[in-house]
Amino acid sequence: MSARRAEGATKRAEGASKIALYPVLPVSMPRASSRPLGDRPFMVNNAVRDGAVGDTAKGTVSPHLTRLLVRASIATGLDRSRLAGMPGLAVLDEEGIRIPTATVLRLWELISSLAWEVDGSQGVMQLWRPGGLGVWDYLFSVSGTLGDALHASSRRFTAIADPADRLLVTRDGDGVTVTYQGPYRDHPQYPLIAELVPHMLLIVASSGAGRRLAPVRVRLPHRPSAAPKRLGELYNTRYVEGEADHPSITFAEADTDAPLPRADPALAAILDEHARLSTAAARPVLGWLDRFHAILESAVADGPPGLDHVARRLALSPRTLQRRLREEGTSWREELEKLRQRRVDRLLRETSLSVESIAARVGFTDSRSLRRAIHRWYGHGPAVIRASGPT
């Protein structure tokens, strides 16, 4: 889809949203940064490839929801200085990027130190306006029915979330249920994340429907600590249950099957494709350690990477590089060992090179040194790895 067509689709969606529940914040198209190249965070330039969205977006999220979290946390009392140095936040106002998922999880950790509770999710979505979550928002404005919108939002959830996050849409006798599944169940702040997702879906779905919806029920994976009245206000239903496997929200069939007031199936199809393409084309903003790993991997092409060479490519002195690695809980020696292990594993599984050739290619003095390293890593010799085939 051409940029002109995508821009036209976005403008039409904005026009369709002018009678939504909230005033419109237009979605900006990606723009060039005015910063000098040396001042910008490290980014990876991705070409758009069919079926490659999960590959390019892995370990990242869009900046849209993060913007709302940052604004809400500052409004709640978070000191801005605590956000300094978090990868991606320096360019959070830019479009066409994706920031590390680890940054968002760190932000949730900071949020948990505030007086958040149930008012936190409500505070986040009070800052939301149509378009605040990018093109994903507009799928709710122009789909034929709310049911269509829920399926589209599930299919394109990576437009705002990590590819590891999923929305599952199911229909049963009670209505249409949207269940959130993410890899953060063991994260201390998972209850906050689980609380926000159903509320976010309710607010965006209500905007698309042109009225506030009353869910059949909401389920949370933890026992709600808030008073029933506060939960009822948050989710607009008395039926909020705890101890579920995953957070979910169920909408009545009468709501999901009714035509949406601003339905435009042709525009919905264009925006659905735009969501896929824009996600695949977005540039991940990497943290410092991610940048180090990328340079270390690329340095292998010139032979076994040396500390001085890698430090020079990072515009650091060797001593500063070693200090930065210590601050990350690792060391040059550990990182070089991990790199060698990854390369040896791949060469054993995917090539027919001899152990002697692999030793020379990866930087071991001889095959005996490589065999000792493999025994240290895996507890057995190279033949077992080679026999197991590609991973």
ROVEX-481984 format. One line per 5 residues: their letters; for each residue x, y, z of C-alpha. Coordinates in Angstrom, 2 decimals. Layout:
N
A = X/Y/Z ~ ...
This chain:
391
MSARR = 0.00/0.00/0.00 ~ 1.45/3.39/-0.98 ~ 2.20/6.05/1.61 ~ -0.34/8.38/-0.06 ~ -3.06/5.75/0.16
AEGAT = -2.21/5.00/3.81 ~ -2.28/8.70/4.67 ~ -5.62/9.07/2.94 ~ -7.01/6.10/4.85 ~ -5.83/7.57/8.14
KRAEG = -7.46/10.91/7.38 ~ -10.72/9.20/6.49 ~ -10.58/7.28/9.76 ~ -9.98/10.51/11.64 ~ -13.00/12.02/9.95
ASKIA = -15.09/8.99/10.91 ~ -14.02/9.47/14.52 ~ -15.10/13.10/14.80 ~ -18.39/12.03/16.29 ~ -16.73/9.61/18.70
LYPVL = -16.95/9.96/22.46 ~ -13.77/12.01/22.67 ~ -12.06/14.68/20.54 ~ -9.61/13.44/17.94 ~ -5.83/13.39/18.17
PVSMP = -4.65/12.72/14.60 ~ -2.23/9.91/13.89 ~ 1.06/11.27/12.59 ~ 2.81/9.60/9.71 ~ 6.49/8.65/10.33
RASSR = 8.77/11.64/10.13 ~ 12.48/12.17/10.01 ~ 14.29/13.12/13.18 ~ 15.98/16.50/13.32 ~ 18.65/15.21/15.71
PLGDR = 22.26/14.79/14.56 ~ 22.93/11.16/13.75 ~ 25.37/10.75/16.60 ~ 22.73/11.79/19.16 ~ 20.09/9.32/18.10
PFMVN = 19.43/5.98/19.81 ~ 20.59/2.93/17.88 ~ 17.90/1.75/15.44 ~ 17.58/-1.22/13.11 ~ 16.22/-0.45/9.65
NAVRD = 13.79/-3.15/8.58 ~ 12.45/-3.81/5.11 ~ 8.80/-4.89/4.97 ~ 8.44/-8.58/4.25 ~ 5.24/-10.63/4.20
GAVGD = 4.95/-12.80/7.27 ~ 7.95/-11.12/8.89 ~ 6.12/-8.95/11.40 ~ 6.82/-11.28/14.31 ~ 10.51/-11.43/13.39
TAKGT = 11.09/-7.69/13.13 ~ 8.93/-6.75/16.10 ~ 10.09/-9.44/18.54 ~ 10.97/-8.03/21.95 ~ 9.48/-4.62/21.17
VSPHL = 6.23/-2.69/21.49 ~ 4.87/0.37/19.73 ~ 5.34/3.69/21.56 ~ 1.60/4.46/21.73 ~ 0.55/2.74/24.95
TRLLV = 3.90/3.61/26.53 ~ 3.17/7.31/25.98 ~ -0.06/6.97/27.93 ~ 1.70/5.08/30.73 ~ 4.42/7.74/30.98
RASIA = 1.92/10.60/31.07 ~ -0.28/8.86/33.63 ~ 2.65/7.94/35.89 ~ 4.00/11.51/35.85 ~ 0.51/12.81/36.63
TGLDR = 0.41/10.37/39.55 ~ 3.67/11.71/40.95 ~ 6.56/9.85/39.28 ~ 9.77/11.89/39.24 ~ 10.75/12.42/35.58
SRLAG = 14.41/11.87/36.45 ~ 13.67/8.19/37.10 ~ 12.86/7.78/33.41 ~ 16.28/9.04/32.29 ~ 18.30/6.59/30.25
MPGLA = 15.48/4.09/29.66 ~ 15.86/2.83/26.05 ~ 13.33/4.33/23.68 ~ 11.88/7.02/25.91 ~ 14.08/9.75/24.44
VLDEE = 12.33/9.29/21.07 ~ 8.91/8.36/22.42 ~ 7.21/11.15/20.47 ~ 8.41/9.80/17.13 ~ 6.32/7.58/14.85
GIRIP = 7.58/4.59/12.91 ~ 9.58/3.16/15.82 ~ 9.25/0.34/18.33 ~ 10.82/0.40/21.77 ~ 12.14/-2.51/23.86
TATVL = 9.48/-4.44/25.76 ~ 11.93/-4.42/28.68 ~ 11.51/-0.64/28.86 ~ 7.74/-0.98/29.30 ~ 8.19/-3.63/32.00
RLWEL = 10.63/-1.34/33.79 ~ 8.06/1.43/33.54 ~ 5.47/-0.85/35.16 ~ 7.93/-1.44/38.01 ~ 8.19/2.31/38.58
ISSLA = 4.42/2.65/38.36 ~ 3.94/0.01/41.06 ~ 5.75/2.28/43.52 ~ 3.06/4.93/43.09 ~ -0.42/5.14/44.58
WEVDG = -1.73/3.33/41.50 ~ -4.33/0.73/42.48 ~ -7.53/0.60/40.41 ~ -7.46/4.34/39.67 ~ -4.28/3.82/37.64
SQGVM = -5.91/2.03/34.72 ~ -8.68/4.59/34.69 ~ -6.11/7.38/34.73 ~ -4.28/5.91/31.73 ~ -7.38/5.65/29.58
QLWRP = -8.65/9.08/30.62 ~ -5.63/10.39/28.71 ~ -6.55/8.33/25.65 ~ -8.19/9.83/22.59 ~ -9.10/8.10/19.30
GGLGV = -5.82/7.67/17.45 ~ -3.84/7.60/20.69 ~ -3.07/3.94/20.04 ~ -2.26/4.48/16.37 ~ -3.99/2.74/13.50
WDYLF = -5.09/-0.04/15.88 ~ -7.64/2.42/17.34 ~ -9.31/3.07/14.03 ~ -10.07/-0.60/13.47 ~ -12.78/-0.04/16.10
SVSGT = -14.14/3.02/14.29 ~ -14.65/1.63/10.79 ~ -15.25/-2.14/11.15 ~ -18.69/-3.43/10.25 ~ -19.57/-4.62/13.75
LGDAL = -17.92/-4.65/17.14 ~ -17.35/-8.38/16.62 ~ -15.45/-7.60/13.40 ~ -13.46/-4.93/15.24 ~ -12.52/-7.34/18.05
HASSR = -11.27/-9.92/15.55 ~ -9.29/-7.26/13.66 ~ -7.78/-5.89/16.88 ~ -6.78/-9.42/17.86 ~ -5.20/-10.10/14.47
RFTAI = -3.25/-6.81/14.56 ~ -2.50/-6.66/18.29 ~ 1.21/-6.48/17.50 ~ 0.51/-2.98/16.17 ~ 0.58/-1.86/19.83
ADPAD = 2.00/-4.86/21.71 ~ 4.86/-7.35/21.69 ~ 4.35/-10.30/19.29 ~ 4.40/-12.52/22.39 ~ 1.18/-10.80/23.56
RLLVT = -2.07/-12.22/22.21 ~ -5.76/-11.41/22.21 ~ -8.01/-14.44/21.73 ~ -11.62/-13.88/20.65 ~ -14.16/-16.61/21.38
RDGDG = -17.96/-16.82/21.29 ~ -20.14/-18.86/23.62 ~ -23.59/-18.70/25.17 ~ -22.68/-15.69/27.28 ~ -21.40/-13.53/24.42
VTVTY = -18.06/-12.71/22.80 ~ -15.02/-12.93/25.08 ~ -11.64/-11.32/24.46 ~ -8.88/-12.97/26.49 ~ -5.42/-11.48/26.93
QGPYR = -2.45/-13.84/27.08 ~ 1.04/-12.51/27.68 ~ 4.38/-13.93/28.84 ~ 4.47/-11.84/32.03 ~ 2.53/-14.03/34.48
DHPQY = 5.56/-14.27/36.78 ~ 6.30/-10.56/36.58 ~ 5.54/-8.78/39.89 ~ 3.48/-6.13/38.06 ~ 1.38/-8.60/36.08
PLIAE = -1.80/-7.79/38.08 ~ -1.53/-4.15/36.95 ~ -1.09/-5.18/33.32 ~ -3.96/-7.67/33.59 ~ -6.21/-4.98/35.04
LVPHM = -5.46/-2.43/32.32 ~ -6.08/-4.59/29.23 ~ -9.82/-5.27/29.78 ~ -10.38/-1.61/30.69 ~ -8.52/-0.49/27.56
LLIVA = -10.63/-2.80/25.39 ~ -13.82/-1.51/27.00 ~ -12.94/2.15/26.39 ~ -11.83/1.67/22.78 ~ -14.82/-0.59/21.98
SSGAG = -17.21/1.93/23.53 ~ -15.73/4.68/21.40 ~ -16.30/2.61/18.28 ~ -19.88/1.83/19.30 ~ -20.61/5.48/20.06
RRLAP = -21.86/4.68/23.58 ~ -20.48/3.24/26.78 ~ -20.85/-0.53/26.71 ~ -21.76/-2.65/29.73 ~ -19.79/-5.93/29.60
VRVRL = -21.39/-9.21/30.59 ~ -18.42/-9.80/32.91 ~ -14.72/-9.20/33.44 ~ -12.31/-11.81/34.75 ~ -8.93/-11.09/36.35
PHRPS = -6.12/-13.54/37.18 ~ -5.79/-12.27/40.75 ~ -8.18/-11.59/43.58 ~ -9.28/-7.96/43.14 ~ -8.11/-5.79/46.03
AAPKR = -10.33/-2.83/45.17 ~ -13.85/-2.40/46.51 ~ -16.60/-3.82/44.27 ~ -17.99/-0.33/43.67 ~ -14.66/0.93/42.31
LGELY = -14.29/-2.14/40.09 ~ -17.84/-1.64/38.86 ~ -17.02/1.93/37.88 ~ -13.82/0.83/36.12 ~ -15.43/-1.91/34.03
NTRYV = -19.06/-0.69/33.99 ~ -20.31/-4.05/35.27 ~ -21.05/-5.62/38.64 ~ -19.69/-8.94/37.46 ~ -15.95/-8.84/38.06
EGEAD = -14.43/-12.21/38.96 ~ -10.96/-13.08/40.23 ~ -8.64/-16.09/40.16 ~ -9.07/-16.62/36.39 ~ -6.37/-18.19/34.20
HPSIT = -6.09/-15.00/32.11 ~ -7.71/-11.55/32.12 ~ -10.74/-11.29/29.86 ~ -13.78/-9.19/29.05 ~ -17.07/-10.53/27.66
FAEAD = -19.39/-8.40/25.54 ~ -23.05/-9.19/24.94 ~ -23.90/-10.60/21.51 ~ -26.41/-7.79/21.02 ~ -23.47/-5.35/21.22
TDAPL = -20.98/-7.34/19.14 ~ -23.43/-8.13/16.31 ~ -24.92/-4.64/15.92 ~ -23.56/-2.49/13.05 ~ -21.15/0.20/14.18
PRADP = -22.31/3.77/13.48 ~ -19.25/4.69/11.38 ~ -18.77/1.33/9.61 ~ -16.75/1.46/6.40 ~ -15.69/-2.10/5.38
ALAAI = -13.50/-0.90/2.50 ~ -11.61/1.50/4.75 ~ -11.38/-1.19/7.45 ~ -9.62/-3.50/4.98 ~ -7.15/-0.74/4.05
LDEHA = -6.37/0.06/7.68 ~ -6.01/-3.62/8.54 ~ -3.30/-3.95/5.90 ~ -1.75/-0.64/6.95 ~ -1.48/-1.95/10.52
RLSTA = 0.43/-4.98/9.26 ~ 2.77/-3.03/7.00 ~ 3.50/-0.24/9.48 ~ 4.36/-2.77/12.18 ~ 6.74/-4.66/9.89
AARPV = 8.40/-1.44/8.73 ~ 8.88/0.11/12.17 ~ 12.46/0.56/13.40 ~ 13.30/-1.04/16.75 ~ 15.10/1.35/19.10
LGWLD = 17.71/-0.71/20.90 ~ 19.21/-0.25/24.31 ~ 22.95/0.07/24.86 ~ 23.52/-3.65/25.49 ~ 21.46/-4.54/22.41
RFHAI = 23.67/-2.24/20.37 ~ 26.79/-3.88/21.80 ~ 25.48/-7.33/20.85 ~ 24.68/-6.20/17.31 ~ 28.17/-4.75/16.82
LESAV = 29.83/-7.77/18.39 ~ 27.97/-10.08/16.00 ~ 28.86/-7.97/12.97 ~ 32.51/-7.74/14.02 ~ 32.86/-11.51/13.59
ADGPP = 32.99/-11.02/9.81 ~ 36.48/-9.57/10.23 ~ 37.71/-12.49/12.35 ~ 37.58/-13.08/16.11 ~ 36.38/-9.74/17.53
GLDHV = 38.80/-7.77/19.69 ~ 37.96/-5.51/22.61 ~ 39.67/-2.47/21.06 ~ 37.86/-2.91/17.72 ~ 34.39/-3.24/19.26
ARRLA = 35.03/-0.35/21.66 ~ 36.08/1.86/18.74 ~ 32.87/1.06/16.84 ~ 30.90/2.03/19.95 ~ 32.88/5.26/20.22
LSPRT = 34.14/4.19/23.66 ~ 37.51/3.51/25.17 ~ 38.21/-0.16/26.02 ~ 38.17/0.68/29.73 ~ 34.78/2.42/29.45
LQRRL = 33.37/-0.51/27.48 ~ 34.46/-2.93/30.19 ~ 32.93/-0.69/32.85 ~ 29.63/-0.45/30.96 ~ 29.52/-4.23/30.66
REEGT = 30.12/-4.61/34.41 ~ 27.23/-2.23/35.04 ~ 25.05/-4.55/32.93 ~ 26.07/-7.52/35.06 ~ 28.32/-9.11/32.45
SWREE = 31.88/-8.83/31.11 ~ 33.79/-8.85/27.83 ~ 34.96/-12.40/28.51 ~ 31.42/-13.63/29.23 ~ 29.99/-11.97/26.14
LEKLR = 32.75/-13.38/23.93 ~ 32.13/-16.84/25.37 ~ 28.38/-16.57/24.67 ~ 29.08/-15.42/21.11 ~ 31.45/-18.32/20.51
QRRVD = 28.92/-20.77/21.91 ~ 26.17/-19.48/19.61 ~ 28.44/-19.69/16.56 ~ 29.73/-23.17/17.42 ~ 26.20/-24.43/18.01
RLLRE = 24.99/-23.07/14.66 ~ 27.98/-24.40/12.70 ~ 27.68/-27.87/14.22 ~ 23.97/-28.10/13.54 ~ 23.74/-26.43/10.15
TSLSV = 27.04/-27.26/8.36 ~ 29.26/-30.24/7.72 ~ 32.45/-28.41/8.69 ~ 34.93/-30.44/10.70 ~ 35.58/-29.64/14.35
ESIAA = 39.04/-28.43/13.33 ~ 37.57/-25.99/10.78 ~ 35.00/-24.72/13.25 ~ 37.70/-24.17/15.89 ~ 39.74/-22.07/13.45
RVGFT = 36.69/-20.10/12.27 ~ 35.43/-19.26/15.75 ~ 38.83/-18.36/17.23 ~ 39.94/-21.38/19.28 ~ 43.62/-22.28/19.22
DSRSL = 42.92/-25.89/18.19 ~ 40.18/-28.55/18.10 ~ 41.08/-29.81/21.58 ~ 40.32/-26.37/23.06 ~ 36.98/-26.34/21.24
RRAIH = 36.06/-29.83/22.48 ~ 36.84/-28.82/26.08 ~ 34.63/-25.74/25.67 ~ 31.74/-27.81/24.26 ~ 31.98/-30.22/27.20
RWYGH = 31.92/-27.25/29.55 ~ 28.84/-25.77/27.84 ~ 26.79/-28.90/27.27 ~ 28.30/-31.77/29.26 ~ 28.94/-33.85/26.14
GPAVI = 30.92/-33.76/22.89 ~ 30.20/-32.12/19.51 ~ 28.85/-35.31/17.94 ~ 25.70/-35.19/20.08 ~ 24.95/-31.60/19.01
RASGP = 25.52/-32.38/15.34 ~ 23.28/-35.44/15.50 ~ 20.40/-33.43/16.95 ~ 20.17/-31.30/13.80 ~ 18.99/-27.69/13.39
T = 16.99/-26.16/16.24
